[in-house]
Amino acid sequence: MFNTPEFVAKYKHNDEPLPGGVTKRTLIRKMNTAARLTLGIATRGISEVLFKTKEESYKYYYKNRYLGTTENEAAQAAYTKGVELCKQGKFRNAEKWFNAAYQTCTSDYENEETFRNSRHATQIATSAWKLYDSGRFRKAAVKFQKASNLSSVSTLADKFSQCKDTATNQAKQQGDESSEDES
């Protein structure tokens, strides 16, 4: 089979939102009807056998960022972006990217559980960060430890552990300051 000659091709695309915020763009390439009919008459119908009359290709996007041409390729790219954001301490954004990865991958994909656990761990880290920001350092440290324990990816576990250490140190300082205030 040969691809449709470019001069007779007609393009159309369809965007389909998927769970997790990823968009699946289907690009449809068809031979226009007049050209197909003319070519069919000229070749006595052989063109129908030789040329593809319709082709579909897929592209996956998240927040206008191209992720790949297959579900699992897109999921892996979203996951990689989530890890990058997590390293920067942007847990809320990372959680969204991990969710996109988990929701996009096929159910039998080898990294599906990693995506799910990373999403859950960053949800916990996000709530820990809120506790940290409100000065509840001990509770934040406990949550960061929980996130670290849940993560099966060393990069994420290390980041959550660093945050736990920071929260623990803040809690100790707060405890030291509290005991000085009592004197």
C-alpha angles and dihedrals in degrees: 000000000000129000117255110270108260095235091063098039123114121195132211131165135203125199118209120187112223129200111278094038099281118137121216110208114199113200111202118198114190135172108248113249099241093050091045091052094046093046090047092053093044093051095036091243097309090115089068089061097039101045131055107238095197133023129181128198129179136219126182124213136182118193089345091305115127111237106175148284100275132050094246094045089052092047092051092050091049090049092051090052089049091053090049091052092045091054087056091052093249094135098161093055092042089053090057092051092047089050090051089051093049095045094046103047120091116259093250096047113132094231097046093106092047090053092049094047092047090051091050094045092052090048087057092044090051091055090044090054090053089053090048092051091051091053097254093129101162093053090045090053091052092051093046089052090051090051090048092051092049095051116090091189113088094212091058095039090052092050092049090047091052089051090049090052091050091049091047091051091049090049090052091049090048089050091049091049091048092053090048090052090054093055 
